[in-house]
Amino acid sequence: MKEHVHDAARRARQAAAVLALATRAEKDAALTAMADALVESTARILDANEADVAAAREDGTPENVIDRLALDAARVASFAQGVRDVAALPDPVGEVVRGSILPNGLELRQIRVPMGVIGMIYEGRPNVTADAAAICLKSGSASLLRGSKSAARSNAVIVDVMRSAVVSAGLPADVIQAISAEDRSSAAHLMQARGLVDLVIPRGGAGLIRTVVEESTVPVIETGTGNVHVYVDHDADLDMALDIVLNSKTHRTSVCNAAESLLVHKAVADEFVPRVVATLREHGVVIHGDPAFMAVDPTVQRATEEAYATEFLASEISARVVDSLDEAIAHIRQYSSGHTEAIVTRSLEAAHRFSRGVDSAAVMVNASTRFTDGGEFGFGAEIGISTQKLHARGPMGLQEMTTTTYIVTGDGQLR
């Protein structure tokens, strides 16, 4: 398996060298061909996905995980459109990050260049296969895509369709490759292919991310879990707050930008807590609450430290009443995974303090947490949401998948 992974990486390096010289028009043509081919192959993709979902159900996979795995025609059309959206974006390669004329007359420019070969290790979601391949290709890098065994059939078809489309557009097929998930060691060989792979990005649950971060010898951009909070301030519009909590929690529960914890200022708790409990219950949400929440409804379960720290990825939420904005910030700093936090308030001062006080990749002011997404941010698609602080943070699009080179132009200067 090691040699299989390393052979794929070597082919990827050769393909990446060709891709690095491709024009924007050539890359965009390949992306457009990929999008068209994905739509045309919808039936084939859905047949493979149906087999993946059936196998997952036989294995007793939880429904929230199956939701991330399952595709339908609309979801295929959506990630195909994401590929088109990436094609429509400016090419980051060659962008001048900064430049100047030095005192000795040298012209200094820092420009974006491709990363090279990017390995993705991810769970579930077959849409990531298309998103990652598109972003890597547009930013000039070859992609090695190691999805989960549960989505192996879906991923194999999606990669096969995209490789054929890329060739039809005149680029090497090996700019996109799938790494087999049949042998669990393939992930380890990918993350330890230092010198062949330039960057590894894990995308999935906490266990996967921790394993890649701790065991990889290849540089890693860490995507994180989403223990996401919504804080309802004492000066909030409570109708707006109710809508934001409901959308953040229930719009789609199995995704990392879904709300997992609710904090309510004590000044509005008497009015808001009964309303939000009733609304969440109507939508089938299990509430793990503090005594203030438990007093409203006997079905509210007692919140534990574990509940406050949990990314449920299901119709569950932790909740508590706080005495102040500062207490809300302290709670978030203690339990948050650094993904997204939201405040609902009419106070500019409170919004500003909250935004500076929490330490997360994204902060929503009077908006649903579900907007933390590369597509929603105008990035076309995303390769993941980084919760680390080096190089990339938040939804990662084209710029985050490049590195830089300094171009120094002179006229015979000597030091």
N, C-alpha and C positions, 0 to 999 in steps of 0.2 A: 504493500500500500504506500509506503514511503516513496518508493521510486515512481509510482503512478502519480502521486501528488507533485513530486519534484519535476517530473517530465512535463506535467501540465504547466507548472510555473515557468519552466524554460521556454516552452512554446509561447506562453503569455508574454515573456520578456521580448521575444522576437516580434510578436505582433504589436506590442506596445511601441517598439522602435519605429514601426511603420505608421502607427496611429499618431505618434508625436509629430509627424511631418504632414499629416492630413490637414486640409483646409477646413474652415468652418462649413463650407458648402458640402464637402464630402462627408463630414460627420453628420450634418443635418439630413442629408439624403439617406444615410444609413439608418438614422433614428426614425425618419418618416417611413422607411420600408419596414422597420421593426414594428411600428405601431399598426400599419396596414395589415401586416402578416398576423399579428396577434388577434386582431378583429376577425380576419378571414378564418383563423384557426380556432375560433371560439368553441365550436362543437367538440373538436379534438381535445382542447384543454379541459372542458367541462367533463368529458368522459373520464379522463385521467383523474381529475379531482374527485369525481363521484366515487371512484375506487379508493382513493386516499381517505375520504370521509367515512366510507363504509368500514374500512379497516380500523380507523380510529375509534369508531363507535364499538366495534367488536372488542377492542382493547380496553373499553371502559373509560375512554378519554372524556373529561368534563366538557359540558356543553359550551362553556365560555372559551375553551381552547379550540373546540370544533368551529366556533364562530370565526375565529381568526384563520382557520384552515380552509373553510368552505368558500367556494366561488360560485357565482352565477353570471349570467350574461352581462348584467349591469356592472359587476365588479371587474370583469375582464375589460369591458369598454372603458371603465374608469382608469385602470392602470395603463391601458393603451393610450388614452388621452394624456395621461401624465407623461408618457414618452414624447408625445407631440409637443406638449408644453415645454419640455426640456429642449427640444429642437428649436423652439421659437425664442429661447433665451440667448442673450449675448454669449459669445464664446469667451470663457475666462482666460484661456491660454493666450499669452502675449500681452495681457493687460498690464499696464505700468502701475505698480503699487506706489512707488515714489521715485523721484529722480532729482538730480541737481548737477550743477557744474562745480567741480572742486576748485580750490584756489590755484592749483597747478594746471588747470585747463582740462582735466579729465572729465568726460561726461559719464555720470553714474546713473544707471537705471536698474531698479529692482522690478523684475517682471514675473508674472505667474507662468509656471511650467507644469507639465503633467507630473503626478506622483510616480507613475510607472506601472506597477502591478499591485492591485488592491485585492485582498482576500476578505470575503464576507462570510461570517459564520453566524447563522441565524436559525430561528425556530419558527415552525408553523407557516405563517403568511406567505403564500406563493406570490403575492403582489410585490414583495420585496425583491424577488428575482428580476422582475422587469424594471423596477425603480432603480435598483443598484446598477444593473447593466447599463441603463440609459445615462445615469449621472456619471459613471466612470467613463463611458465612451465619449460623452460630450467634453469632459474635462481632460481627455487625452490619455486615459489609463485603461489597461486591460483588467478584466475582472475575473476572479476565481470565486465561484459561488458555491458555498457549502451549506445547503439548506438542511432541514431535518429529515429524518427517515420517514416521518409521518406525511411529508409532502413530496416524497421522492418522485412519484409518478407525475404530479402536476409540474414540478420544477423541471423534470427532464423534458417534457413536451415544450414548455415555455422557452427553455434554453435552445432546444433544437430549432424551434420556429425563428428565434432571434438570430441564431448563427446563420441560417439559410438566408435571412433577409440582409444581413450584413455583407455576406458574400455577393449577393445580387447587386449591392451598391458599390462593390469594388474594394472592400476592406477585408482583411484576413478574418476568417471565422474565429480564430483563437483569441480575438480581443474579448470574447465571451466564452467562458468554459464553466461547466458544472463539475464539482468535486463530489464523488460518490459518498453518500451517507450510510451505505450498507455496513461499512466498517467504522466503528466509532473512532478508531485511531487516525482516520483521515483528517479530522479537525486538528489533532495534536501535530500531525506532520505539516499541516498548512501553517499553523501559528509558530512553528519552529523552523520554517524555511528561510531563515535569515540569509540575506544575500540574493535570494531569488524573489522574495515577496517584500515589497516596500512598506506596506501598511496592512494591518488586520483590524477589522471592525466587527465586534460582536453585537448582535441584536437579538434580544430575547429576555428570558427570565434572569433573576438575580444569580442563580447558580451558574448558568452559562457565562454570564459576563464576568463573574468572579473567577471562574476557571481560566478564561482567556487572559484576563489581566494578570493573574498570578503565574501562568505557565508559559506565556508567549515570549519568545526571544525576538520576535518581529515587533516593531513599534505598534502600539495600540491606541486607537481613539475609543474611549469608553462611552458607550451609550448606556443609559441608566434606566432603572425601573421608575415607575411614576406613582409615588405616594403623594398625590396632588391634593391641595387644600383650597377650600373656598371659605373666606372670612367675611361675615356680614357685620359691618360696622354699625355703631350707634346712630350714624347719620345716613344710613342706607335707605334707598327707596325699596320698601319691602316687597312690593309687587315685582319689581325688577329682580330683587334678590331671589325670590321664589323661582322665577323663570330661569335664572342663571344656575341655581343649584340643581334644578331638575334637568336642564340640558346637559350640564357638566357631568352629572351622575348617570343619566339614563339614555342619552342619545346613542351611545354604544359603550357597553360596560367593559368589554374585553380589551380595550386599548389603553396605552400608557398615559394619554392625556385626559382620561376620565377622572372625575373627582373621587377621592377615597376618604376624605375627611372634611367635616363641616364644623366651623367655629362661629359662634354667635355672641355678640356683645350683650352683656347682661341688661343694658338699658332697653334693648328691644326684644329680649328673650320671652317675656310674658306674652307678647303679641305674635312674635314670629315662630317660636318653637312649635306651638300647637299646629300652626298652618303648615309648616314644612314637614312635620311628622306625618300629618294626615295625607299630604300630597305624595310624599315618598312611599307611604304604605299603599296608596292607590296604585302606584306603579310597581308594586312588588319588591320594594327595597327593604332589606333587613337593616335595622338601625342598631348600632352598638353605641349606647349613649351614657353620659354621666347622669347623676341623680336628677338634674333639671329636666333632661329628656325622658328619663324613666318615669318621672312623675306625671307626664302628659299621657302616656299610653303604656299599658301593661305589657305590650308585645315588644317594647324596646328592651334589648338585652344590655346587661351591664358591660360597659366598655372596660377593657383591660389594657395594660401597657402594650401587649401584643397587638391588640386591635388598632391602637393608634399608630403602630409602626407597620401595619400591613397594607400592601398593595393587593386589594381584593380581586380586581379584574372580574367582578361579578356584581350582582345586584345587592351589594352590601356597602355600608358606609359607617365610619366612626363619627361621633359628634360630641361636642361639649360646649358649655357656656363659659366665656372668659370675662374677666373683670375689666379688661382694657385692651387697647390696640397693642400695647407692649407685651401683654401676656399672650396675645395671639401670635405675635412675632416670635416670642420665646418658644411657644409650643411648636411652631412650624420649624424653627431652627433645630429643635430636638428630634423631631420625627420625620421631617421631609427627606426625600431622596434627591432633592435639588432639581427637580424637573420643572414643574409649573405651580404657581400659586396665584390665587385670584382674591381681590378685595372688591366688595360692593359698598360704595360710599358716595355721598355728594360732597364730601370735604376734600378739597385739593391738598390740604395739609396732611390729612390722614393717608391719602393715596401716595403722596410723595414719601412720607415716613415709612409706609409699608413697603414701597418699592425699594427703598434703600436698606430697610431692615432685614428683609428676607434674603436668602442667599441661594437663588435658584436661576436656572437658565432662562426662564420666561416668567413674567409677571403680567397678569391680566387685571386691568382696572375697569370694572363694570362691563365685563365680557366673559363669555364661557371659556372654561379651560380647554374646550375641544378645539380652539383655534390654534393651539401650539402644534403646528403641522407645516411641513415644507410646502405643500400645495397651497394651503391657506395663506402662507406668508409670501406667495408669489415666486417660489423657487422651482415650480414645475412639479417636482417630486422631492423626496428626501431619501437619504441613504440611512438615516437614523437620527435620533435626537441625543446629542451629547450632553451629559451632565457633568463632565469634567471641566477644567478651566484652562487647559493648554491647547493652543492652536484653534480649536473649534468648540463652540458651546451653543446649545440649542439645536434647532433643525439644521441638518447639514445638507447643503446644496452644492453647486458647482465650485464656488470659490474654496469651500472647505476641503475639496478633494484635489486641490493643487498644492504645490509647494512653490518656492521662488528661486530664481537665479539672478545674480548681479551681473549685468552687462556693463563693462567698463571700456569706453572708447577713447582712444588717445590719438596723438599726432607725434609719436616718437618720444613721449615723456619717459624719463629714467628717474629712478629713485636714488 
